[in-house]
């Protein structure tokens, strides 16, 4: 009725209130999400390329970060929208994922995962520069940093999961997503997929990295 009432007056009407503000925020974030994701991934790729001088190392790290974030968002959807395992979290009905949740998770998880990646790859690169043996560098780097990465991930996961005790659904949503993403990133990606990929690709990992 609102558009019809103003159709012949030449006036322009606006809708205010919490609902209108939330819808506007949702549209703005949805339109910016792809650009923000591209910027974060590109920045991470260029940074790792400049630091480690390995094209494959940088590309692999940037793409695998998206895997951990995507998996965590899938867990959020399964729990809060599909109801899988929602009883312990006292989620009694379907809850929509807030539009700012993916962006916050993208920013936080990318920062944490880059720390783990740098710990791991820096140690591997040191051995590679010294020996030129990719297999030895992967084994040594993993053995030297696995405990550090695991302990750091355990601390961050405990912090995030502590917020599951909150009464706010959005806070619990973020806590679950961030905690799961850290577990996936530290265990499945940094300590399993990354070393396996580095081992399989051999010296191609360091195609831009000359030995001293």
N, C-alpha and C positions, 0 to 999 in steps of 0.2 A: 504493500500500500504506500510505502514511503516514496518510492520513485514516481508513482503515479500522481501523488499529491503535489509534487514539485515540478511535474513535467511541463506545465504551461506558465510557470511563474518566473522562470529564468534564474531562480535561486539555486544554490548548491548546498546540499545537506550533508552532515557528517554524523556518524554513529560513534558514541563514546561508551566508556564503561570497561569493565574488566574483560568481558568476552571479546569485545572489539579489539582491545589492546593485545590480547593473547593471539587472536587470529592474525593481526598485523605482524606481530613478532614471529609467528610461525611462518608466514609467507616470506618475510625478509630473510630468516635463517635458512629456509629451504632454498631460496634463490642464491644464497651465498655459500652454501655447503660445498658444492663442487669446486668453486674457486678457492675456498679456504683449504680444502683437502689437497688440491693441486699445488698450492703455494707451500704447504707444510711438507709434502712429499718431495717437491723439487728442492726446497731448502735443505732438507736432510740429505738428499742425494748429492748435492753440490758440496756440502760440508764434508761428508765422508769421502767424496772423491778427492777433495783438496788435501785431506788429512792422510788418507791411506794410499792414494794414487792407484786405486784398483777399481776399474769400471764395473766389473761384476760384483765386487764387494759392496760398492755403494748402491747399485741397483737392487741387489738381493735384500739388503737391509731395509731399504725404503718400502719395497713391496711386501716383505714379510711383516712389517709393522702394520700394514693394512689388514693382513690376515688375522692378527691377534685382536685388533679392534673390531673387525667384522664378526669374529667368533663371539666376542663379548656382547656385542649388540644382539646377536642371535639368541644368546642366553637370556638377555633382558626381555626380548619379545616372547620367548618361550615361557618365562616365569610370569611376567606381568600381563601379558595379553592372552596367552594360550592356557595359563593356569598350571603349567608343569611344575610340580614341587613348590607351589605357592603357599601351602599350608604353614610351614615354619615361619614364613615372613608375614603371616596373617593378611595375605592379599585375598580378599573374598570375592572380588569381581574383576573384570577386565579393566586394566588401567592403560591409557594411551601413553606412549613414550613422548616425553616432553621434547619440543624441537631443539632445545639447547643441550640436551644430554649428549647426542653424538659429537657435537662440537667440543664440549668440555672434555669428553673422553679422548677425542683425537689429540687435543693439546697436551693433556696430562700424560697419556700413555706414550705418545711419541717422545716426550721428554725423558721418561723413565727408560723406555726401550733403547733409546740412543745411548744412555749411560751404560747399559748392559752390553750393547754392541761394541762400544769403544773399549770397555774393559777387555772383552774377548779378542777382538781383532787386533788391538794394539799389541797384545802379548804374542799373538800369532805372527804379526809382522816383524817383531823384534827377532824371532827365531828364523824367519825367512831371510831377512837381511843378513843374518850371521851365517846361515848354513845353505840357503837355497833349496832346502828340502821341504816341500809343501806338506807331506804327510807328517813329518816330525813337527813342523810348526803348528799344525792343527792339533795334534795330540798334546803337545806341550802347552799350547794356549788354553786348551780345554781343561787340562789337569790343574793349571795354575789359577784359573779364574772361576772354576765351577763353584767352589765354596763361597767365594765373594758374591757371585751373582745369586746363588741360592739364598744366602743369608739376607742380602738386600731385598730380594723378592719376598722373603718370609716376613720381614719387618713391614714392608709396604702393604702386603696383603692383610696382615693383622690390623694395621691402622685402618684400612678401608673397610674391612669386615666389621670392625667395631661400630661403625656407623649404621649397621643393620639394626641396631637396637633403637634407632630413632623412630619417632612416631610419624614422621613425615614420609610419605610414599616416595617422593622425588629423591630425597636423600638416600633412602634404601635402594632405590633404582641405581643411582650413581655409585653407591658403595658396592653393590653386587657387580655391576659392570666393570668398575675399575679393579676390584679384587680378582675377578675371573680373568680379565685381560692380562694382569701382571703374572698370574699363574701360567697362563697359556704362553705368554711371551718368554718367561724365564725358563720354563721346563721344556715345552714342546718346540719352541723356536730357537732360543739362544743355545740350549744345551743339547739339542737333537738335530733339528733341521739345518741350522747354520753350519755346525761342524761337518755334517754329512755332505752338504752341498760343497763346502770348501774342499773336502777330501776328494769328491768326485770330479770337480773341475780342475784339480791339480794346479799347474802353474798359470793357467788362464786367469786365476784369481788376481794375480799380480801383474797383469799385462802392461800396466803403466808404471810399475814399481821396479826401478832398477836396483840391483844389489850394490852395496858399497864395496 
